[in-house]
Amino acid sequence: MTKHARNYLIAFLLAGLLATSGVLWWHRSSPQVADAGVPSTAEAARRDFSSSVRAIGTVKPQIGAEVRVGSRISGRLERLTSNIGDKVERGQVLAELESADLRAVVARNEAAVAVAREKIADAEARAKLSDAVYQRKQKLTATFAHNQQLVDEALRELEGAQVGIQIAKMEHELAQAQLRESQVTLSYATILAPISGVVASVTTQQGETVAAGLTAPTFLTIVDLERLQVNAFVDEVDIGKIAVGQRVVFNVDAFPAQDFTGQVRAIYPSATIVDNVVKYIVAVAINETQRGLLRPEMTANVQVMLETRTVLAIPARAIRQESGRSVVYVSKGLETEVRPIRVGWRDGAWAEVVEGIATGERILLNASATIGGRPK
């Protein structure tokens, strides 16, 4: 075989190999080309929706669980027994003011009470003596025609003594009231814990002089970490779905792997503007077994679990927006129909259809891929 013939044979074999590869490639790709023209559809069917509302919240003390402790009187802080982070019990002594002058007032009023008590005894003795004189003079007058004027004078003495008893008793009551007042004022010098909790802040140092004006100066703040709640900021669009008693799941950045649970306890009636968006505060009561890990001001990612509903649903990606309304493309054999719908809840990739389509109708997922041209 000549060199020219051999080159011709090689070229012929290469051309045949390329033609065979092209045929194989065409057969493999042709089904995909055919399928590309077939629109993808989904059937409108009833599904169980377990919808939820998501919001961002903050861990806050419940009402009454955070107390600012101060003094109702002025004076020098003689002793401060607690510091930040200390656990305190209700009734425990937190601080004491200098109280020598207050104790002196109490002692003076105690003496005044004792004097008033002795005045009562003296007045009662005088009245007893006056009564005896009056009774004796009455008997003498009946027997010996004694001077009536002397009887009248004895009667006036008796009545005056009885009035003296009443005056002495009122003076005693006044002295007791002054004593109680001074004792109460003295008690203000000892600052007690109004609740059990943890000292969150201290704003006064031992030895400083505090002045009580219209508002009591704050010594320290106590927070009861067992009485915390989550204040979730729910958008006005979703607030109508929230109801007291609904189950809540949330987590905080400090414990990202742990889910905390609770229940909706209250919905605040007043709105809060956050970044020009109207939101409402939803108070979430935290389950008792999980309260010990949380701290005030922690940011919480909140999910309010709504009730489970059976609804007519379609894939959310089948919904289109045209002229400000939601529409879907309903498959009618080789034709399609544009159908306006009203959308309700969403649950992941699915959307509830409140009205516009019926159960069993097929909806185009890709409206641009239709049979017989453009959708009608």
C-alpha positions in Angstrom: 0.0 0.0 0.0 1.4 3.3 -1.0 1.9 6.1 1.5 -0.9 8.2 -0.2 -3.4 5.3 0.1 -2.6 4.8 3.7 -3.2 8.4 4.6 -6.6 8.3 2.8 -7.6 5.2 4.8 -6.8 6.9 8.1 -8.7 10.0 7.2 -11.7 7.9 6.3 -11.7 6.0 9.6 -11.5 9.2 11.6 -14.5 10.7 9.7 -16.5 7.5 10.5 -15.7 7.7 14.2 -16.8 11.3 14.4 -20.1 10.6 12.7 -20.8 7.7 15.1 -20.1 9.9 18.1 -22.4 12.6 16.8 -25.3 10.1 16.4 -24.8 8.8 19.9 -24.8 12.3 21.4 -28.0 13.2 19.6 -29.9 10.2 20.9 -28.8 10.9 24.4 -29.8 14.6 24.4 -33.0 14.4 22.4 -35.2 13.3 25.4 -34.0 16.3 27.4 -34.8 18.6 24.5 -38.3 17.1 24.3 -38.9 17.3 28.0 -37.9 21.0 28.1 -41.1 21.9 26.3 -43.3 20.1 28.9 -44.5 22.5 31.6 -44.1 21.4 35.3 -47.3 21.4 37.3 -48.5 20.7 40.8 -51.9 19.8 42.1 -53.8 22.0 44.5 -54.4 19.8 47.5 -55.2 20.1 51.2 -52.3 20.0 53.6 -51.7 20.4 57.4 -50.1 23.8 58.1 -48.2 24.2 61.3 -47.4 27.9 60.9 -45.5 30.1 63.2 -44.6 33.8 63.7 -41.0 34.7 64.1 -39.7 37.8 66.0 -36.7 39.2 67.9 -37.1 39.7 71.6 -35.2 40.5 74.8 -35.1 38.8 78.1 -36.6 41.1 80.7 -37.5 40.9 84.4 -41.2 40.5 85.1 -43.1 43.4 86.7 -41.9 43.5 90.3 -38.9 41.2 89.7 -36.5 44.2 89.4 -36.4 46.6 92.3 -34.3 49.7 92.9 -33.6 50.0 96.6 -33.1 53.4 98.1 -33.5 55.5 101.3 -36.5 57.5 102.4 -34.4 59.7 104.7 -31.2 61.7 104.3 -28.0 60.7 106.1 -24.5 59.3 105.9 -24.2 55.7 104.7 -22.6 54.0 107.7 -22.5 50.4 106.4 -23.1 48.7 103.0 -23.3 44.9 103.3 -23.9 43.8 99.7 -22.0 44.0 96.4 -22.8 43.3 92.7 -23.5 39.6 92.2 -24.4 38.8 95.8 -27.5 36.7 96.4 -29.9 38.3 98.9 -33.0 37.1 100.7 -36.1 39.1 101.3 -35.8 41.0 104.7 -31.9 40.8 104.7 -30.1 44.0 105.8 -28.5 45.7 102.8 -27.3 49.0 104.2 -27.4 51.1 107.4 -27.5 54.9 107.7 -26.0 56.8 110.7 -28.9 56.9 113.2 -27.6 58.4 116.5 -29.9 61.4 116.2 -32.9 59.2 115.3 -32.3 57.0 118.3 -32.2 60.1 120.6 -35.6 61.2 119.3 -37.0 57.7 120.0 -35.6 57.8 123.5 -37.2 61.3 124.1 -40.5 60.1 122.9 -40.3 56.9 125.1 -39.8 59.2 128.1 -42.8 61.3 127.1 -44.9 58.2 126.9 -43.8 57.3 130.4 -44.6 60.8 131.7 -48.1 60.6 130.1 -48.7 57.3 131.7 -47.9 58.7 135.2 -50.2 61.7 134.5 -53.0 59.3 133.9 -52.3 57.5 137.2 -52.2 60.9 139.0 -55.4 62.1 137.4 -57.2 58.8 138.3 -56.0 59.2 142.0 -57.3 62.8 142.1 -60.6 61.7 140.7 -60.9 58.9 143.2 -60.2 61.3 146.1 -62.7 63.8 144.7 -65.4 61.1 144.4 -64.8 60.1 148.1 -65.1 63.8 149.2 -68.3 64.2 147.2 -69.9 61.1 148.6 -69.1 62.1 152.2 -70.5 65.6 151.8 -73.6 64.2 150.3 -74.2 62.0 153.3 -73.6 64.9 155.7 -76.1 67.0 153.9 -78.8 64.4 154.1 -78.2 63.8 157.9 -77.2 67.2 159.3 -78.5 69.6 156.8 -75.0 70.3 155.7 -74.3 73.3 153.5 -75.4 72.5 149.9 -72.8 74.8 148.5 -70.0 72.6 149.8 -71.6 69.6 148.1 -71.8 71.4 144.8 -68.1 72.4 145.1 -67.2 68.8 145.7 -69.2 67.7 142.6 -67.3 70.2 140.5 -64.0 68.9 141.8 -65.0 65.4 140.9 -66.1 66.3 137.4 -62.8 68.3 136.9 -60.8 65.3 138.0 -62.7 63.0 135.6 -61.9 65.5 132.7 -58.3 65.5 133.8 -58.2 61.7 133.3 -59.5 62.1 129.7 -56.9 64.8 129.0 -54.1 62.7 130.5 -55.2 59.7 128.3 -55.2 61.9 125.2 -51.7 63.2 126.0 -50.6 59.6 126.4 -52.0 58.7 123.0 -50.3 61.7 121.5 -47.0 60.7 123.1 -47.4 57.1 121.8 -48.1 58.4 118.2 -45.0 60.5 118.3 -43.0 57.5 119.6 -44.3 55.3 116.8 -43.5 58.0 114.2 -39.9 58.3 115.5 -39.5 54.5 115.5 -40.7 54.3 111.9 -38.2 57.0 110.9 -35.5 55.1 112.8 -36.4 52.0 110.8 -35.7 53.9 107.5 -32.1 54.0 108.6 -31.9 50.2 108.0 -32.4 49.3 104.4 -33.8 45.8 103.9 -34.1 43.7 100.8 -37.7 43.9 99.5 -37.4 40.8 97.4 -35.1 37.8 97.0 -32.7 37.9 94.1 -29.2 39.0 92.9 -27.6 42.4 93.3 -27.4 43.8 89.8 -25.9 47.2 90.5 -24.6 49.4 93.3 -24.7 53.2 92.9 -23.6 54.4 96.4 -20.5 53.8 98.4 -20.0 53.4 102.1 -19.4 56.7 103.9 -21.2 58.9 101.3 -24.0 61.2 102.4 -27.3 60.7 100.7 -30.0 63.3 100.4 -33.7 62.2 100.1 -35.7 64.6 98.0 -38.7 64.1 95.8 -37.3 60.7 94.8 -35.5 58.2 97.0 -31.8 57.9 96.2 -31.0 54.5 94.8 -28.4 52.4 96.7 -28.6 49.3 94.6 -30.8 47.2 92.2 -32.0 43.7 92.9 -33.2 41.3 90.2 -35.0 38.1 90.8 -33.5 35.8 88.1 -36.3 33.3 88.7 -38.9 35.7 87.4 -37.8 36.6 83.9 -39.8 36.8 80.7 -39.1 37.5 77.0 -40.5 40.6 75.4 -40.9 39.7 71.7 -41.4 42.5 69.2 -44.0 41.2 66.7 -44.8 43.0 63.5 -48.2 44.5 63.1 -48.9 42.2 60.2 -48.6 39.1 62.4 -50.0 40.4 65.7 -53.5 39.3 64.8 -52.3 35.6 64.8 -51.0 35.8 68.4 -53.2 34.7 71.3 -52.5 34.2 75.0 -51.5 30.6 75.8 -49.8 29.8 72.5 -46.6 27.7 72.8 -43.3 29.6 72.2 -39.9 28.3 71.3 -36.8 30.6 71.5 -33.1 30.5 71.8 -30.4 33.0 72.8 -26.9 33.6 71.5 -25.3 32.4 74.8 -26.8 28.9 74.3 -27.3 28.5 70.6 -27.7 24.7 70.8 -30.5 24.8 73.4 -34.2 25.6 72.7 -36.1 27.3 75.5 -39.9 27.1 75.7 -42.7 29.1 77.1 -46.2 30.4 76.6 -47.6 33.8 75.5 -48.7 35.5 78.7 -49.8 38.9 77.5 -50.0 41.2 74.4 -49.3 44.8 75.2 -52.0 47.1 73.7 -49.7 50.0 72.9 -47.5 49.9 69.8 -43.8 50.4 69.7 -42.0 52.0 66.7 -38.8 50.1 65.8 -36.9 51.4 62.7 -40.1 53.1 61.5 -42.0 49.7 61.7 -45.0 49.3 64.0 -44.5 46.4 66.4 -46.3 45.1 69.5 -44.7 43.6 72.6 -45.7 40.0 73.3 -44.8 38.9 76.8 -43.6 35.3 76.9 -43.6 33.4 80.3 -40.5 31.1 80.4 -40.9 27.6 81.7 -39.7 27.3 85.3 -37.1 24.6 84.7 -35.1 26.8 82.2 -35.1 30.1 83.9 -31.8 29.7 85.8 -29.6 30.0 82.6 -31.0 33.2 81.3 -29.9 36.8 82.2 -31.7 40.1 81.6 -31.1 41.9 78.2 -30.2 38.7 76.4 -31.4 38.8 72.7 -33.9 36.0 71.9 -34.9 34.6 68.6 -38.6 33.8 69.1 -40.9 31.5 67.3 -44.6 31.6 68.3 -46.2 28.3 67.3 -49.7 28.8 65.8 -52.4 26.2 65.7 -52.3 23.4 63.1 -54.8 24.0 60.3 -55.8 21.9 57.2 -55.8 24.2 54.2 -55.8 24.2 50.4 -52.2 24.7 49.5 -50.0 25.1 46.4 -46.2 25.6 46.1 -45.4 29.2 46.8 -43.2 29.5 43.8 -46.2 29.0 41.5 -47.6 32.4 42.6 -47.0 35.4 40.4 -47.6 39.1 41.0 -49.4 40.9 38.1 -50.9 44.4 38.3 -50.7 44.4 42.1 -52.5 41.1 42.5 -51.5 37.4 43.2 -52.2 35.1 40.2 -51.5 31.5 39.2 -51.6 29.8 35.9 -54.1 26.9 35.9 -53.5 24.1 33.4 -56.6 23.4 31.2 -55.3 20.6 28.9 -53.3 22.3 26.2 -54.5 25.7 27.4 -53.7 27.7 30.5 -55.8 30.2 32.4 -54.6 33.2 34.5 -56.5 33.0 37.8 -56.4 35.7 40.5 -56.2 34.2 44.0 -56.1 35.3 47.7 -53.2 34.0 49.6 -53.4 33.1 53.4 -50.7 31.5 55.6 -47.4 30.3 54.4 -45.6 27.2 55.7 -42.1 26.9 54.2 -42.4 26.3 50.5 -46.1 26.0 50.6 -48.8 28.8 50.6 -52.5 28.6 51.5 -55.0 29.6 48.9 -58.1 31.1 50.5 -60.0 31.6 47.3 -59.5 31.4 43.5 -58.8 27.7 42.8 -60.4 24.4 43.8 -59.0 21.1 45.1 -57.5 19.0 42.3 -56.7 21.7 39.8 -53.2 21.7 38.4 -51.1 24.8 38.7 -48.1 25.6 36.5 -44.9 26.0 38.4 -43.1 27.6 35.5 -45.5 29.9 33.7 -43.1 30.5 30.8 -43.1 26.8 29.9 -46.5 26.1 28.5 -48.1 24.0 25.8 -49.5 25.8 22.9 -47.8 29.1 23.4 -48.1 31.8 26.0 -50.6 31.5 28.9 -53.9 33.0 28.5 
